[in-house]
Amino acid sequence: MEGLIMTSYSTSEDYCKNIFDAICDKDGFITKNDILDALDESGIVTDDPRISKLITKLNTFSRIDKIDFETFLDFSSDSISLIEKSINKGFIIPDFKDFKKEIIEIYNETQKNESGQNANYIPQLARVDPDLFAVAFCSVDGQMITLGDYLHPYCVQSTAKAVTYCIATELNGEEKVHKHVGREPSGITFNAIALNKHNLPHNPMINSGAIMTCSLIKPEWNLANRFEYITQIWKDLAGGESTGFDNATYHSEKETADRNYALAHYMKEVGAFPEGANIHSALDFYFQTCSIQVNAKKMAKIMSSIANGGICPLTNKKVFSPTTVRNCLSMMYSCGMYDFSGEYAFSVGLPAKSGVSGALVIAIPNVGGFAIFSPRLDTNHNSARGVEFSKRLVDKFSFHNYDHIDCSNKINPVENRMIAESNLTFELIWAASTGDISEVKRVVVLGADINKGDYDERTALHLAAAEGHLNVVQYLINKGADINAKDKRNKKPIDDAKTNGNIDVVKFLEKISDQ
């Protein structure tokens, strides 16, 4: 789209007219593809529930039908803000097309990794095609990317632990939950028969901790009602999409659960469970949560709700409180990746949770959620491709918790690059005109284009030469400034220096020209 929409308007109709004028042709008409293309380029997909009515209306038009403003006004009212943000690059990832291109490149590079092997302790997991690979992303504004086998169903396994912890905390409060489960990394394997110094599970992201949090969710209800209750919450997180259930995996989980039974009995023996807890019911409920079935697209939506402070971006429904989500993200960050949690926090620096099905989820607070599925596991029981994708992601983008955005050579995808580049150009030209060499150097380090001009096509070198700032001129030339750049008046920097009688600058530029 050419430029951004002006945001000054007096009525809602003026607002809509402003948007319409930004996309209509010279005769004052649009086609349905003008709207669909704008939405698609910004990452809003046609099955987004927020535009369901709009899509229904647009489907009544052919590809070439001309749509006037009155018709547009009639069918777009429910979705007008999304259309405006799509055109105006107003979503959290403004340059979504470029972001998606980079994600596709990371996906393709990661797909070459064929290391690891499927989990084999559950037959159903061992039989999954090891070559499956899915990546999906959903931003906190509902922008979607789906790659590979993103519709292939898989069991969430231990990635369920993050949601289970949130549900338990919402029902019981932080204090009660952590009266029965700790919040420190264990430093041992995820299924180790070990408790902390208070005889509690170390954290809710390992088996013992998840069994404990399951025991805190509606313990007075029967299993069927408890499971129905949590699946409704999963549905709310996914924007109204239902999850599935893998019954075969559930039964296999139960049949191979000797260690989990041992953990539960150990916790019962030392009094870790709340009074009156039924450990067999808690275990069955835990196996059910591990056997919930999703696909990567659905799971990305769930993680975007977590990244969005517990509010689903597709429905605006509040599912969890911000405090609950903050606590969950803290647990995921420090304890979410099995024995690799510390290394992952160091190298990737994002809240994440893995599962032995090959599932891996990442929450980027206030940005969005990734869901990755690839069944081959590394020696730490994490998806081999999932870990590699994570590392490549933070190598490319400034997503690591401790990245310094301004001084990093990584891409900051939440910044509008067009506006950012314009701001840098303005700052550079202004600093050059005032002779502030320190500011000039700072802006150049941030990536300002030295040869980009202002509205008169005057570059920083033009301004520095015109004002007689020899040290700035020398620095800019050293950094690759074009000595022959011409402004709208066809003037070069040396011409400005001559006009203003800046002899030292003229001599320097003539010397450079003669070389």
C-alpha positions, 0 to 999 in steps of 0.5 A: 500500500502507498503510505499510511492512512491518516488517522484524523476523522470526525465520524465513524463514516469518515473513518471508513471513508479514509480507509476506503480511499486508501485502497480504491482505484481512481474511479472510486471502487474496490474489489474483494481482493483488495480487502483480502490481499490487505488482510493476507499480507498482514497475516490475518487469515480467512478462518479468523473468527473476527472476520467471519461475517466479512468473509461471508459477505465478500463471498457473495462478490466475484473476483472482478465485481466493483464495490463502491463506498456505500457497499463497503460501509455496509459489510465492513463495519464489524471488521473495519478496525482490522482492515485499517490495521492491515493497511496501516501496518498497525499490528504487533508485527507491522512488516509481516510479509518480511517476517513470514519470509524469514520464518520460512527460511528458518523452517527450510534450514531446520528441516534438514536436521534429521538427528534424533529418534522418536520416543519409544516407551509409548507405542503410539509415539514410536509409530509416528512418521519421524519426518513430520515437521510443523511450525505455526505462529500466532501473534497477540494480534492474531497474525498467523503463519502455518508451515509444513504439516501444521494440520497434522494432529499430535498429542500435547504430552508435557506441553499440557503442563503449562496450561494445567498449571495456569488452570490450577492457579486460577482455581486455587490461587498462587499461594495454595498451589505453591504450598504443594509444588515448588518453583525451582529447577530440579537439576535432575531428570523430569521423571526422577523419583525425587522431591525438594527439601520441603518434600514437594515436587520441584516445579509444575513443569516436571511429572511429579509437579504436574500430577500435583497440579492435576490433583488441585483441579476440581478434585470433588468432581468426577473424571469426565466432568473435570476433563470436560472442564479443562478442554473448554478452557483449552477451547477458549485459549484456541479461539473457540476451536475444540481439541481432540483426544487420543484414546490409544495414547491415553491407555498406553500412558496408563500401561507404562506409568510405573514411574508416575505411580511410584512418584504419586505414592512417594508424594502421598507418603510424605504428605505432599498432596492436599488432604483427601486427595485421590492419587489414582484420580489425579494420575488418570487426570494427568494421563488425560491431559497428556493425551489431549490432541491438537495441531500446530496451528491450534497450539500456536493460537493457544500460546498466543493467548498465553503470550497475550496475558491470558486473553485470546487475541481472536475472541478477546476473551479473558481466560487467565489473569495476567498474574497467573500467566506471568507465573506460568511464563516464569516456570516455562523459562526456568523449567520448561525444557527438561534437563536442557532448561538452563541451557535453553534459557541461556541460548534461546532466552524465551519461555518454552515447554517441550513434550516427548511427542515432539511438541515444543511451544514458545511464548514471546510475551506481548508478541505471540506464540510458536508451536513446533512439532517434529517427533525426533527427540534429542538426548534431552527428550526435546524435539531436535528440530524444535530446539534448532528452530528456536536457536535460529529464531533468536539468531535472526530476531531480537526475541531473546529476553536479554537482547539489546534491541537498539544495538543489535544487528538482529531484526526487531520484528515489532518495529515498523521498519519504514518509520524506523528508517525514516526516523534514523534518516532524520536523526542523521541529517539533523546531527550532521547539520548541527555538527554533532559528531557523537550523535552522527556516529551513534545513528550510523551504528544503529544502521542509518543509511548514510546516502538517504536524503530528506524531502529535498533529497539532501543527504547528511553530507549535503548538510554537513558541507553546507554548515561547514562541519569538516569533521562530520564531512570527513567521517561520512566520507570515511563511512561511504557517503556519496560525494557526488549525490545530487539533491532536487536542485541538482546540487552536490555537497561541494556546491553547498560548501562553496555557496556558504564559503566553507573553504576547508570543506571545499578543499577536502572534497576537491582533494577526495574527488581528485583521488 
